[in-house]
Amino acid sequence: ERFFTDRGLIIGRVFVDLNGNRMPDHGEPGLSRVAVYTDTAIMAITDEEGKFVIPEVASGEHVVRIDLSTLPGGYRVVAIDNANAGTAKSRFCTLPKGGIAKANFAVLGTGATTGSSQDGTPLIKRQETQRR
């Protein structure tokens, strides 16, 4: 088992931005059962706090996207900043070797905070690793 690796984690949260500051703050609820995925088709489903973890991601530049079809009714994604691929449903992130990158998504709206992704283990596709 390797101790040092070039793979890392992408973490984040899908949250209801109650105060409009585009940052997840104490007391702002998360949206559960929302699917997020990377540009390399690694997916995760948010937990009851809206948090997700995508493990075993190769270091480098990535685009993380939210699957709009899994958002609960009454919500829409809003851009946090301009670090996106031209739409609020995407976030650019740079993952250092063996490190952690963050990709949060702010949403506005009202209603139930449970999305439509399936219950159970997050859908994760491990990237193929090259042995040297």
Disulfide bonds with the S-S distance in Angstrom:
none
